[in-house]
Every structure is written in C-alpha cells, then in structure tokens.
Amino acid sequence: MTELRFETQQIPASSLGEDNALPDLRRPARRPPPPVAARPGAPDDPDYLRACRLIGCLPYRIQDGYDRSDAPRPFDVAVLENDPMRATFLLGLGGRLWSLVDKPSGRELLYQPDVLHFVNIGLRRAWFCGGVEWNIAMRGHTAHTCAPLLAGSLTADDGSPVLRMWEWDRFRNVAFQIDAFVTSDPPALMVRPRIVNPADRTVPMYWWSNIAVEQAEGHRVIAPADHAFTFDYDRNIQRIPVPFRDGVDVSYPTANRTAHDYFYDVAGAERPWITSVDPEGTGLIQTSTPRLGGRKLFVWGTGPGGRRWQEHLGGCRRGYVEIQAGLAATQADYVPMPARADWSWLEAYMLLEADPADAFSDDWSAAGLHVTERLRAMLPAAKLERMLADTAAMADRPVESVRRQGSGWGALELLHHRCSGEPADLPAGMAFDESTLGADQAQWLALLRDGALPVRPTDQPPGAWMTARHWADRLAASAKSPAGDHWLTWLHLGVALFRAGGVDAAAEAWRTSIQREPSAWAYRNLAVVAANAGRADEAADLFAEASRLMPGLYPLQVECGAAMLEAGRAERLGRWLDLLPDEVRRTGRMQLLEARAAFQRGELESAEAILRRVELPDVREGETALTDLWFAIQAARISAAEGVPVDDELERRVRRSCPPPAAIDFRMA
C-alpha cells in the first residue's frame, strides 16, 4: 500500500523575511569558466557564451531578509510512503527532499540540521543545508531553493500515487518538473526530473541533485572512479587520482581539513552512482540513468572555518557532507540544451547494505566493484532504464489535483508567447494556469496587454525584474510612447540592459529615469556602476543621494556605508551611523561597517571590541571580511608597538600567531 499525503510539519527554523527590492548588479564575469568538461555541440555565438558567464540572480530578487531565530515554524510538506520507505518534501522550499527513512530499520538516510538556518550561499543568497536540493539552470544553488514550487498529485499506471512538482525557470526560460514515487522492488524513492526548452535556441543547461548525508568518523564516500577533478577557491583545477591526495585517503570526509570539491570522473563506469557508508557498511546510495552522468563529493573540512560553517548552518551536534549528481562532469560547465529539447532521467535513492570488509578495503577499485555488484543485484541498470521508459506517458499527464501553488511566471510567459504569435509547446504535465498570476506579474501583464508599465510613486518598490530579451524589447518600445515614457520604464529597461552586458546603455537609461523623476532606485544603480568601475568618490556621492531619498531602505544603507569607507570617508561614516535607528545600527552588517570605520580612524581597541560581537546572518561562502579585519587590527597593533612596517612578513607573522576568535572564522581555506 502506497500513499501520498499533504500536511503541515513544524520545523525549528529561521524566518526567511522579505525579498530585497534592489536589483542584483554584480559585475559581469569577464572570463569563461575553466574548460574542464567537454561541450559537445556547444554553439560559439556571443549570446550563448554570454549566458554561460552570467553571475548574480537577475531577474530574480535577492533573498537576504532572514534572521538567526530558531522558532518552530509550519512548513507545507508532501509525504510519500509505502511499507519500506517514507519520503518527505518541503513544497515551499524548492521541493527539497527533506527526509528519507528506511522504515524496517528506522534509519534516516539523509542529514537534517538541528535548526533550518538560512545563510548566504545560494544564487539569491538565502540557502539552507540538509536533504536533497534540486539545482537547475545556473551554476550554484538554484533560484528556486527558498521558493515554492507548484505541486500536485497524479496516479501512475499501476495505481500508485505520484508527487509532481514543477515551475518555470526565468534564468533560461525553460520549464521543469520533478515526479517522485516510491517502489517496493527495490525499496527505493524514484525521482524523475524533466526539463523542456520550448524556445528556438540552444540554452546552457545545468542540473545537480545535492544530497546531504551525515559526516562522522569512519564514514566513507565511494564512487566508481579512479580520478577526480578538484577546485580550490582560486578556481584552480586539477585532475588527481583518488582516493589518495597528498598521502591522505580523502574518501573519508573527516580526513579533509579544509573545504574541497571532488568531481569523480565516472565516464568509464558501468553506470553512475555514489554512496556514503558508515563503519557497518550501510548508508544511502544514489544512482541514475546515464544522462545524469556527473558525481561529486563536497566536504566543509574539519578545520576551524569548516566547523564554524557547519555550526552557522544549524548543525551544532553533527556535521554533514554532500554527495551530488549532475548533468556535466563538473560544476564549472554547462551542457548545451538544443532548441525544443525535452530531457528526462530517473534517479533512485536506496539503502545500501555493503560488506564492511569490502567497502572499507584498502583496494579502492575493489571497494567500488563490491558496491557495483551490490547495486546490480538491487537494481539492474536495464530495469532502471525500463522504468524511465515506462513512466514517459505518466510524465505527460497533467496532475489530477493541484495542492500547492508556485509563481505565476510560467503563466505570464505562455501569455507572452500567445500574444506574440509564437505558441510555446509544453507537455500537458507542465500546466501553468492563469490563476497563478499574482502581484509580481501584474505590471508585466499590463505591459503585455496595454503597452506600458503602470507608473507608481518613486518611494514604492519598483516590483519584480524582467531581463529576458523579449521583455527588454517591449520595455524599449514602451519607453518611446507617451504612456510608457516614465521613470519606472527607464529603470526597468536599464536593469534589463545591464543583465545583457550593456553597462553603458544601462547607465544612460538610469540617467533618463532620473530626468523623468529622481528616485533612490536609479541613483543607487548608477552608484553600483561607478563602484564597479573603481570610481569610489562618485559612487559614494551617488549612494548618499539615494540614501537621502530613501533613508528607511536597510539594504541601501548597508551599500551606502560600504561606499563611504571605500572612498576613505571614515569620519563621515561615524557621524552617519549615529543618525541611524538603534535597531538598524545593531545589525551585523552595520556593526562590521562601524568596526571598519574605527580601524580606519586608528581606534584599534574600539574596532576589535565591535568585531568580537559582530554576528553576520548573511556572511557569504568564501567571505573573509571578518578575519581580514581581525588580522589587520593585530598587524597595526604590533606595528605601533614595535615600530615595524605592516608588510608581507608582518602579515604572515600575524596569521601564524594571532588566531581569530572562532565565532568570526569562516575561512574556507
């Protein structure tokens, strides 16, 4: 007997907060990713190459309004269950597979943190660890990871229930769905992702299923490969033999002191799989049909930074690693998805019970062969291929009941296609009903139907962003009309032009927006352009004007303060901070600005005292602002005491002899 339930579960978690109204205007990447994985059939046209190099989260909004609370909060979940398996999905958070329990043993096969804390690791910044995350479209943790997916139920050909989750991806303008069902022979959770490119162009595509499993002494991660690609945080890449690196068997995650990615070269294997087993030889194994051909191990490392990150993520009692499966050999590359392509594959998640003597053999190849044989007995590759083919008709059927709404972007795009006379051919299983259209789509629906964005006061948020070329073209046409020639149209047009790489054209659009009506939004965007170009004084002046027009916008004030410091205006920043409300000044980012300003003024004791109490909910993965300031303070103190210059030699000495407090040490290497 198999059942699918939709219910609410209480989970200790932070508050996600509100989206940031400012567009993400990070500097476009200037060089292509390292050529690790092959790009068979990849076009060499400028649009494709530019799409491969995009950074930032536009057209999505930044999610950085989260806090560090840990109150029990209600989450909408779907539970798939049969006699051997129980799988729980977080519908409001990217459809994350949150729990997978082998019922006969009572064993949880996945890792969950003690508290679901949001941190600054995702493409939209907010991210959380645990379970299995479905990453699509852009390198990094998907834009959907802290957003709801549409979800519903349907019935498989054998009468068992199927969970479907689906959405429209605005990075690549593709539709995707995830069908999930449980089986008894073998006892497994089956996940059937599908991506459809409805356009007449090739797009760069990315998919990685990121699986969190417990890290503990004696656990081992095994994959069918004798080499792996590794990255460091300077983006250097090398192909190394595994499992030994510098004399250390890195297949034991706790043997890695610092953070590392190991992309296993599984191209020559019978089929792709990866597993993490405990000292008894049991644990989760994941395998798939060949399209999902990449496999990876990520470790935070057991050094101070890795331990601090695991604590920051909510895993105070236990640690975790990620075993991952993706479309490409590494996460440095995309796979070209042709026009009108329709891709599917099948993933299986199961309990592996291996012989510990074989799984922990000093002969790495023998360990891999043993797991391959166990997997072959549990689920032959041919059977998995047949299941993929047998569920193709099911994947085309619409859901029988919609149980959770996602966004209205898919519905809006289908309306745009119809209005343009270019029907988008999507399978019936990917239904984007107009009932999903909401406030975020309202102004774009007006542009589509009336030819102009509705004008609004400049002290109101400008709404959701649209950066696809077809929407940029409509904005440009609207700006030439009397109804559309207003500040908001030019503001949005500038954001679309910036995303397309036209920085000068974007700046001109924002200057035109100011001519139509001055706004903090346009001044801020011009300030970012100046800052990206290294014009610190100009940026600080523009940020100051934006801040004056909208003093209550907290993310803007953080950017303004950082620009003042970059321009060497520490004295002015101190006076500016004194004018802020206490609740704003007490935030982590503002305290860090205050500490940096004190350091620039030579107030070392004050700077260190402030730094010691800073807590940054939004500290970025790889960010070293806290420890950099710590070492700078110590170097300045020793320089003054001993009369020596602050040079490379002193900095090396400080890093050896003045370890930072553990609470601020987030160094990844």
ROBA-87337 format. One line per 8 residues: number of its first residue (from 1); their letters; for each residue x, y, z of C-alpha. Coordinates in nm, 2 decimals, padded with zeros to 4 digits. Layout:
BEGIN
NUM) A) X/Y/Z; ...;
This chain:
BEGIN
1) MTELRFET) 00.00/00.00/00.00; 00.14/00.34/-00.11; 00.00/00.68/00.00; 00.07/01.04/-00.07; -00.02/01.29/00.20; -00.01/01.67/00.20; 00.02/01.81/00.55; 00.20/02.07/00.77;
9) QQIPASSL) 00.50/01.99/00.98; 00.67/02.20/01.25; 01.04/02.25/01.20; 01.28/02.47/01.40; 01.38/02.74/01.15; 01.48/03.10/01.09; 01.24/03.35/00.94; 01.32/03.39/00.56;
17) GEDNALPD) 01.20/03.75/00.57; 01.12/03.98/00.28; 01.29/03.99/-00.06; 01.54/04.27/-00.13; 01.39/04.53/-00.36; 01.73/04.63/-00.51; 01.84/04.45/-00.83; 02.15/04.23/-00.81;
25) LRRPARRP) 02.40/04.43/-01.01; 02.71/04.22/-00.96; 02.99/04.28/-01.21; 02.95/04.05/-01.51; 03.21/03.78/-01.54; 03.50/03.87/-01.77; 03.63/03.53/-01.85; 03.47/03.19/-01.93;
33) PPPVAARP) 03.47/02.91/-01.69; 03.77/02.67/-01.70; 03.73/02.42/-01.98; 03.71/02.11/-01.77; 03.41/01.93/-01.90; 03.35/01.89/-02.28; 03.09/02.09/-02.45; 02.98/01.87/-02.74;
41) GAPDDPDY) 02.77/02.07/-02.98; 02.80/02.40/-02.78; 02.74/02.70/-03.01; 03.00/02.97/-03.02; 02.76/03.26/-03.08; 02.80/03.56/-02.84; 02.46/03.52/-02.68; 02.53/03.16/-02.57;
49) LRACRLIG) 02.88/03.24/-02.44; 02.74/03.55/-02.25; 02.47/03.33/-02.10; 02.74/03.09/-01.98; 02.93/03.37/-01.80; 02.63/03.54/-01.62; 02.66/03.59/-01.25; 02.41/03.72/-01.00;
57) CLPYRIQD) 02.05/03.63/-00.96; 01.86/03.87/-01.20; 01.58/03.86/-01.29; 01.51/03.70/-00.95; 01.52/03.92/-00.64; 01.78/03.88/-00.37; 01.66/03.70/-00.06; 01.86/03.84/00.23;
65) GYDRSDAP) 01.59/03.93/00.49; 01.65/03.62/00.70; 01.75/03.62/01.07; 01.91/03.38/01.31; 01.59/03.28/01.50; 01.51/02.91/01.57; 01.14/02.91/01.64; 00.92/02.61/01.54;
73) RPFDVAVL) 00.76/02.71/01.21; 00.49/02.54/01.00; 00.60/02.40/00.66; 00.38/02.26/00.39; 00.51/01.91/00.31; 00.43/01.61/00.09; 00.48/01.26/00.23; 00.52/00.96/00.00;
81) ENDPMRAT) 00.51/00.63/00.19; 00.49/00.26/00.13; 00.59/-00.03/00.36; 00.97/00.01/00.31; 01.02/00.38/00.25; 00.89/00.72/00.37; 01.00/01.04/00.18; 00.91/01.40/00.29;
89) FLLGLGGR) 00.94/01.70/00.06; 00.93/02.07/00.16; 00.70/02.22/-00.10; 00.75/02.58/-00.01; 01.13/02.55/-00.02; 01.22/02.43/-00.37; 01.06/02.09/-00.33; 01.36/01.99/-00.11;
97) LWSLVDKP) 01.36/01.62/-00.02; 01.39/01.67/00.35; 01.37/01.32/00.49; 01.41/00.97/00.35; 01.35/00.69/00.60; 01.42/00.32/00.56; 01.12/00.20/00.76; 01.23/-00.16/00.85;
105) SGRELLYQ) 01.55/-00.03/01.01; 01.41/00.31/01.11; 01.72/00.47/00.96; 01.72/00.83/00.83; 01.92/00.82/00.51; 01.96/01.20/00.48; 02.11/01.47/00.70; 01.90/01.75/00.85;
113) PDVLHFVN) 02.04/02.03/01.06; 01.92/02.09/01.42; 01.78/02.42/01.30; 01.69/02.52/00.95; 01.90/02.84/00.93; 01.91/03.04/00.61; 02.26/03.15/00.51; 02.42/03.34/00.22;
121) IGLRRAWF) 02.53/03.06/-00.02; 02.25/03.04/-00.28; 02.22/03.23/-00.61; 01.96/03.45/-00.44; 02.18/03.44/-00.12; 01.93/03.26/00.10; 02.01/02.88/00.13; 01.99/02.61/00.39;
129) CGGVEWNI) 02.15/02.27/00.42; 02.00/01.93/00.45; 01.81/01.68/00.25; 01.83/01.67/-00.13; 01.82/02.00/-00.33; 01.73/02.02/-00.70; 01.95/02.27/-00.87; 01.87/02.39/-01.22;
137) AMRGHTAH) 01.97/02.64/-01.49; 02.26/02.84/-01.33; 02.58/02.73/-01.16; 02.52/02.74/-00.79; 02.23/02.68/-00.56; 01.92/02.73/-00.76; 01.70/03.04/-00.75; 01.41/02.81/-00.65;
145) TCAPLLAG) 01.57/02.67/-00.34; 01.39/02.90/-00.10; 01.08/02.95/-00.31; 00.76/02.74/-00.35; 00.71/02.50/-00.65; 00.37/02.41/-00.79; 00.28/02.07/-00.65; 00.01/01.82/-00.72;
153) SLTADDGS) -00.08/01.45/-00.73; -00.15/01.21/-01.01; -00.18/00.83/-01.04; 00.07/00.60/-01.20; -00.02/00.33/-01.44; 00.00/00.07/-01.16; -00.25/00.28/-00.95; 00.01/00.42/-00.70;
161) PVLRMWEW) 00.03/00.79/-00.62; 00.29/01.02/-00.77; 00.40/01.36/-00.64; 00.46/01.62/-00.91; 00.64/01.95/-00.85; 00.70/02.19/-01.14; 00.80/02.55/-01.22; 00.92/02.80/-01.48;
169) DRFRNVAF) 01.28/02.89/-01.47; 01.34/03.26/-01.55; 01.72/03.22/-01.60; 01.69/03.00/-01.91; 01.31/03.04/-01.98; 01.26/02.67/-01.96; 01.00/02.46/-01.77; 01.09/02.18/-01.54;
177) QIDAFVTS) 00.91/01.91/-01.34; 01.00/01.65/-01.08; 00.79/01.34/-01.05; 00.85/01.13/-00.74; 00.72/00.79/-00.64; 00.82/00.50/-00.41; 00.87/00.14/-00.50; 00.90/-00.19/-00.31;
185) DPPALMVR) 01.11/-00.38/-00.56; 01.36/-00.24/-00.50; 01.27/-00.05/-00.18; 01.35/00.30/-00.32; 01.25/00.65/-00.38; 01.24/00.72/-00.75; 01.28/01.08/-00.87; 01.21/01.16/-01.24;
193) PRIVNPAD) 01.32/01.51/-01.34; 01.23/01.66/-01.67; 01.34/01.98/-01.84; 01.17/02.13/-02.15; 01.33/02.41/-02.36; 01.03/02.55/-02.56; 01.24/02.81/-02.75; 01.40/02.80/-03.09;
201) RTVPMYWW) 01.75/02.84/-02.95; 02.01/02.64/-02.76; 02.05/02.74/-02.39; 02.32/02.65/-02.14; 02.17/02.39/-01.90; 02.28/02.29/-01.55; 02.14/02.04/-01.31; 02.28/01.90/-00.99;
209) SNIAVEQA) 02.10/01.69/-00.72; 02.28/01.78/-00.40; 02.24/01.52/-00.13; 02.33/01.59/00.23; 02.45/01.29/00.44; 02.59/01.27/00.78; 02.97/01.33/00.83; 03.11/01.12/01.11;
217) EGHRVIAP) 03.43/00.94/01.20; 03.48/00.63/00.99; 03.22/00.71/00.72; 03.34/00.67/00.37; 03.22/00.81/00.03; 03.26/00.57/-00.27; 03.21/00.63/-00.64; 03.31/00.42/-00.95;
225) ADHAFTFD) 03.61/00.63/-01.05; 03.99/00.63/-01.01; 04.03/01.00/-01.08; 03.86/01.32/-00.98; 03.86/01.69/-01.08; 03.93/01.93/-00.78; 03.88/02.30/-00.74; 04.02/02.54/-00.49;
233) YDRNIQRI) 03.89/02.88/-00.40; 04.13/03.04/-00.65; 03.95/02.85/-00.92; 04.25/02.63/-01.00; 04.16/02.29/-01.14; 04.35/01.97/-01.15; 04.27/01.60/-01.22; 04.40/01.38/-00.95;
241) PVPFRDGV) 04.40/01.01/-00.87; 04.16/00.90/-00.59; 04.12/00.82/-00.31; 04.46/00.94/-00.20; 04.55/01.31/-00.21; 04.89/01.41/-00.07; 04.91/01.08/00.11; 04.56/01.12/00.27;
249) DVSYPTAN) 04.26/00.90/00.18; 04.01/01.17/00.11; 03.72/00.92/00.06; 03.69/00.95/00.44; 03.54/01.30/00.47; 03.68/01.37/00.82; 04.03/01.33/00.67; 03.98/01.66/00.48;
257) RTAHDYFY) 04.09/01.95/00.69; 03.97/02.22/00.45; 03.68/02.25/00.21; 03.71/02.06/-00.11; 03.51/01.96/-00.42; 03.59/01.62/-00.57; 03.42/01.57/-00.91; 03.46/01.20/-00.98;
265) DVAGAERP) 03.54/01.10/-01.34; 03.28/00.83/-01.37; 03.26/00.84/-01.75; 03.40/00.49/-01.79; 03.18/00.33/-01.53; 02.91/00.08/-01.59; 02.67/00.34/-01.47; 02.69/00.65/-01.24;
273) WITSVDPE) 02.64/00.61/-00.87; 02.77/00.75/-00.54; 02.73/00.63/-00.18; 02.82/00.72/00.17; 02.85/00.43/00.41; 02.91/00.41/00.79; 03.16/00.17/00.95; 02.90/-00.11/00.93;
281) GTGLIQTS) 02.88/-00.07/00.55; 02.53/00.08/00.54; 02.41/00.42/00.41; 02.24/00.60/00.12; 02.33/00.51/-00.24; 02.21/00.72/-00.53; 02.22/00.60/-00.89; 02.06/00.72/-01.21;
289) TPRLGGRK) 02.01/00.66/-01.58; 02.31/00.78/-01.78; 02.20/01.14/-01.87; 02.28/01.24/-01.51; 02.64/01.14/-01.55; 02.84/01.36/-01.30; 02.91/01.27/-00.94; 03.07/01.48/-00.67;
297) LFVWGTGP) 03.18/01.49/-00.30; 03.18/01.82/-00.12; 03.33/01.85/00.23; 03.35/02.15/00.45; 03.66/02.02/00.62; 03.74/01.97/00.98; 03.94/02.29/01.03; 03.81/02.60/01.22;
305) GGRRWQEH) 03.63/02.75/00.92; 03.46/02.43/00.82; 03.34/02.37/01.18; 03.22/02.73/01.21; 03.02/02.70/00.89; 02.86/02.38/01.00; 02.76/02.55/01.33; 02.63/02.85/01.14;
313) LGGCRRGY) 02.42/02.63/00.92; 02.24/02.48/01.22; 02.44/02.15/01.26; 02.57/02.22/01.61; 02.58/01.85/01.72; 02.66/01.68/01.39; 02.83/01.76/01.06; 02.75/01.67/00.70;
321) VEIQAGLA) 02.89/01.63/00.36; 02.72/01.65/00.02; 02.72/01.37/-00.24; 02.59/01.51/-00.57; 02.48/01.40/-00.92; 02.48/01.63/-01.22; 02.44/01.67/-01.59; 02.81/01.76/-01.66;
329) ATQADYVP) 03.13/01.62/-01.54; 03.19/01.92/-01.31; 03.00/02.23/-01.19; 03.23/02.45/-01.39; 03.04/02.39/-01.71; 02.70/02.38/-01.88; 02.55/02.13/-02.12; 02.41/02.28/-02.44;
337) MPARADWS) 02.03/02.21/-02.44; 01.91/02.23/-02.81; 01.60/02.42/-02.92; 01.28/02.23/-02.84; 01.47/01.97/-02.64; 01.29/01.76/-02.38; 01.52/01.59/-02.13; 01.43/01.33/-01.87;
345) WLEAYMLL) 01.62/01.09/-01.64; 01.55/00.87/-01.34; 01.72/00.88/-01.01; 01.70/00.61/-00.74; 01.76/00.67/-00.37; 01.81/00.35/-00.17; 01.96/00.19/00.15; 02.28/00.02/00.07;
353) EADPADAF) 02.40/-00.27/00.29; 02.76/-00.35/00.19; 03.01/-00.58/00.34; 03.22/-00.35/00.56; 03.54/-00.55/00.48; 03.49/-00.49/00.11; 03.35/-00.13/00.13; 03.65/-00.03/00.35;
361) SDDWSAAG) 03.91/-00.22/00.16; 04.24/-00.05/00.11; 04.20/-00.15/-00.25; 03.98/00.14/-00.38; 03.89/-00.04/-00.70; 03.78/-00.35/-00.51; 03.56/-00.13/-00.29; 03.40/00.02/-00.59;
369) LHVTERLR) 03.35/-00.32/-00.76; 03.18/-00.45/-00.45; 02.93/-00.17/-00.44; 02.87/-00.20/-00.81; 02.78/-00.57/-00.76; 02.55/-00.50/-00.47; 02.38/-00.22/-00.67; 02.35/-00.46/-00.97;
377) AMLPAAKL) 02.17/-00.71/-00.75; 01.94/-00.45/-00.60; 01.85/-00.25/-00.92; 01.99/-00.36/-01.25; 02.07/-00.08/-01.49; 01.84/-00.22/-01.75; 01.55/-00.22/-01.51; 01.61/00.15/-01.43;
385) ERMLADTA) 01.61/00.23/-01.80; 01.28/00.04/-01.84; 01.12/00.23/-01.56; 01.22/00.56/-01.72; 01.06/00.45/-02.05; 00.75/00.31/-01.88; 00.68/00.63/-01.69; 00.71/00.86/-02.00;
393) AMADRPVE) 00.33/00.86/-02.06; 00.27/00.93/-01.70; 00.51/01.23/-01.72; 00.29/01.38/-01.99; -00.03/01.36/-01.80; -00.15/01.66/-01.60; -00.19/01.64/-01.23; -00.53/01.53/-01.10;
401) SVRRQGSG) -00.52/01.78/-00.81; -00.31/02.09/-00.75; -00.21/02.11/-00.39; 00.04/02.39/-00.37; 00.08/02.70/-00.59; 00.42/02.83/-00.71; 00.48/03.15/-00.90; 00.29/03.30/-01.20;
409) WGALELLH) 00.59/03.34/-01.42; 00.51/03.03/-01.63; 00.16/03.16/-01.70; 00.29/03.50/-01.79; 00.55/03.36/-02.03; 00.28/03.15/-02.20; 00.06/03.46/-02.24; 00.36/03.64/-02.39;
417) HRCSGEPA) 00.41/03.36/-02.64; 00.04/03.37/-02.74; 00.04/03.75/-02.78; 00.35/03.73/-02.99; 00.20/03.46/-03.21; 00.47/03.21/-03.10; 00.29/02.93/-02.91; 00.52/02.76/-02.66;
425) DLPAGMAF) 00.48/02.38/-02.69; 00.48/02.24/-02.34; 00.37/01.90/-02.23; 00.03/01.88/-02.06; 00.21/01.77/-01.74; 00.36/02.12/-01.72; 00.04/02.33/-01.67; 00.08/02.70/-01.59;
433) DESTLGAD) -00.27/02.82/-01.53; -00.35/03.19/-01.54; -00.49/03.16/-01.18; -00.13/03.16/-01.07; -00.08/03.52/-01.19; -00.02/03.75/-00.89; 00.11/04.08/-00.78; 00.46/04.02/-00.91;
441) QAQWLALL) 00.33/03.96/-01.26; 00.07/04.24/-01.26; 00.28/04.53/-01.40; 00.43/04.29/-01.67; 00.08/04.18/-01.76; -00.01/04.55/-01.81; 00.30/04.60/-02.03; 00.19/04.30/-02.24;
449) RDGALPVR) -00.17/04.40/-02.28; -00.16/04.78/-02.26; 00.19/04.85/-02.39; 00.31/05.03/-02.08; 00.41/04.97/-01.71; 00.17/05.14/-01.47; 00.35/05.44/-01.32; 00.39/05.44/-00.94;
457) PTDQPPGA) 00.54/05.67/-00.68; 00.92/05.67/-00.66; 00.91/05.58/-00.29; 00.75/05.25/-00.36; 00.94/04.94/-00.46; 00.98/04.90/-00.84; 00.85/04.55/-00.84; 00.98/04.22/-00.98;
465) WMTARHWA) 01.25/04.24/-01.25; 01.24/04.11/-01.61; 01.56/04.08/-01.81; 01.48/03.84/-02.10; 01.53/03.99/-02.44; 01.17/03.98/-02.54; 01.07/04.17/-02.23; 01.36/04.42/-02.28;
473) DRLAASAK) 01.23/04.48/-02.64; 00.88/04.56/-02.50; 01.03/04.80/-02.25; 01.23/04.97/-02.51; 00.92/05.01/-02.74; 00.72/05.13/-02.44; 00.97/05.40/-02.35; 00.91/05.56/-02.69;
481) SPAGDHWL) 00.54/05.60/-02.62; 00.37/05.88/-02.42; 00.22/05.62/-02.18; 00.55/05.44/-02.12; 00.80/05.73/-02.11; 00.83/05.75/-01.73; 01.08/05.68/-01.46; 00.98/05.32/-01.39;
489) TWLHLGVA) 01.01/05.21/-01.75; 01.36/05.35/-01.79; 01.46/05.20/-01.45; 01.35/04.85/-01.56; 01.49/04.89/-01.91; 01.83/04.98/-01.75; 01.82/04.66/-01.54; 01.75/04.45/-01.84;
497) LFRAGGVD) 02.03/04.62/-02.04; 02.27/04.57/-01.75; 02.19/04.20/-01.74; 02.26/04.17/-02.11; 02.60/04.32/-02.06; 02.53/04.67/-02.18; 02.66/04.86/-01.88; 02.69/05.20/-02.06;
505) AAAEAWRT) 02.34/05.17/-02.21; 02.20/05.07/-01.87; 02.36/05.38/-01.71; 02.21/05.60/-01.98; 01.87/05.45/-01.91; 01.90/05.52/-01.54; 02.01/05.88/-01.60; 01.70/05.92/-01.82;
513) SIQREPSA) 01.49/05.77/-01.54; 01.62/06.04/-01.31; 01.54/06.31/-01.57; 01.18/06.18/-01.58; 01.17/06.17/-01.20; 01.45/06.14/-00.94; 01.45/05.81/-00.74; 01.67/05.64/-00.50;
521) WAYRNLAV) 01.65/05.33/-00.72; 01.81/05.49/-01.02; 02.07/05.68/-00.82; 02.17/05.36/-00.64; 02.21/05.17/-00.97; 02.43/05.44/-01.11; 02.63/05.42/-00.78; 02.69/05.05/-00.83;
529) VAANAGRA) 02.81/05.11/-01.19; 03.06/05.37/-01.06; 03.17/05.14/-00.78; 03.22/04.85/-01.02; 03.44/05.08/-01.24; 03.65/05.18/-00.94; 03.52/05.54/-00.92; 03.49/05.54/-00.54;
537) DEAADLFA) 03.42/05.91/-00.48; 03.15/05.92/-00.75; 02.99/05.60/-00.61; 02.98/05.74/-00.26; 02.82/06.06/-00.37; 02.55/05.87/-00.57; 02.49/05.64/-00.28; 02.45/05.93/-00.05;
545) EASRLMPG) 02.18/06.08/-00.28; 02.00/05.75/-00.29; 02.02/05.72/00.08; 01.88/06.07/00.13; 01.58/05.99/-00.09; 01.50/05.66/00.08; 01.66/05.65/00.43; 01.44/05.36/00.55;
553) LYPLQVEC) 01.57/05.11/00.30; 01.81/04.90/00.50; 02.00/04.72/00.22; 02.06/05.06/00.06; 02.20/05.19/00.38; 02.45/04.90/00.40; 02.57/04.97/00.05; 02.60/05.34/00.12;
561) GAAMLEAG) 02.81/05.28/00.43; 03.04/05.04/00.24; 03.08/05.30/-00.03; 03.17/05.57/00.22; 03.45/05.35/00.36; 03.58/05.27/00.01; 03.60/05.64/-00.06; 03.80/05.69/00.27;
569) RAERLGRW) 03.52/05.87/00.45; 03.55/05.70/00.79; 03.49/06.02/00.98; 03.18/06.10/00.79; 03.05/05.74/00.83; 03.08/05.76/01.20; 02.86/06.06/01.21; 02.62/05.90/00.97;
577) LDLLPDEV) 02.59/05.58/01.18; 02.49/05.80/01.48; 02.18/05.91/01.29; 02.06/05.56/01.23; 01.79/05.40/01.44; 01.92/05.16/01.71; 01.76/04.85/01.55; 01.94/04.93/01.22;
585) RRTGRMQL) 02.28/05.01/01.39; 02.27/04.69/01.58; 02.25/04.47/01.27; 02.56/04.27/01.18; 02.65/04.45/00.86; 02.62/04.79/01.03; 02.84/04.68/01.32; 03.10/04.55/01.07;
593) LEARAAFQ) 03.10/04.89/00.90; 03.14/05.06/01.24; 03.44/04.83/01.32; 03.60/04.90/00.98; 03.55/05.28/01.02; 03.70/05.26/01.37; 04.00/05.08/01.23; 04.04/05.34/00.95;
601) RGELESAE) 04.04/05.61/01.22; 04.31/05.42/01.41; 04.08/05.33/01.70; 04.21/04.97/01.73; 04.06/04.88/02.07; 03.72/05.00/01.97; 03.74/04.82/01.63; 03.83/04.49/01.80;
609) AILRRVEL) 03.56/04.52/02.06; 03.30/04.58/01.80; 03.43/04.30/01.58; 03.42/04.05/01.86; 03.04/04.09/01.90; 02.95/04.10/01.53; 02.72/03.83/01.41; 02.65/03.82/01.03;
617) PDVREGET) 02.35/03.62/00.93; 02.44/03.69/00.57; 02.81/03.61/00.58; 02.90/03.48/00.23; 03.05/03.15/00.15; 03.42/03.23/00.10; 03.39/03.58/00.26; 03.68/03.67/00.48;
625) ALTDLWFA) 03.58/04.03/00.58; 03.57/03.94/00.95; 03.91/03.76/00.97; 04.07/04.01/00.73; 03.98/04.29/00.97; 04.09/04.09/01.27; 04.44/04.03/01.12; 04.46/04.40/01.00;
633) IQAARISA) 04.39/04.52/01.36; 04.65/04.28/01.51; 04.91/04.39/01.25; 04.85/04.76/01.31; 04.88/04.70/01.69; 05.22/04.51/01.65; 05.34/04.77/01.40; 05.27/05.05/01.65;
641) AEGVPVDD) 05.42/04.86/01.95; 05.74/04.75/01.77; 05.79/05.03/01.52; 05.79/04.79/01.22; 05.61/04.84/00.89; 05.29/04.65/00.80; 05.44/04.44/00.52; 05.40/04.08/00.39;
649) ELERRVRR) 05.64/03.95/00.66; 05.43/04.10/00.94; 05.11/03.98/00.79; 05.24/03.63/00.77; 05.35/03.65/01.13; 05.01/03.77/01.25; 04.83/03.50/01.07; 05.05/03.24/01.24;
657) SCPPPAAI) 05.05/03.39/01.59; 04.71/03.57/01.63; 04.43/03.32/01.55; 04.09/03.49/01.52; 03.81/03.41/01.76; 03.62/03.10/01.64; 03.29/03.29/01.61; 03.42/03.51/01.33;
665) DFRMA) 03.64/03.25/01.15; 03.45/03.15/00.83; 03.76/03.09/00.62; 03.72/02.82/00.36; 04.09/02.75/00.31;
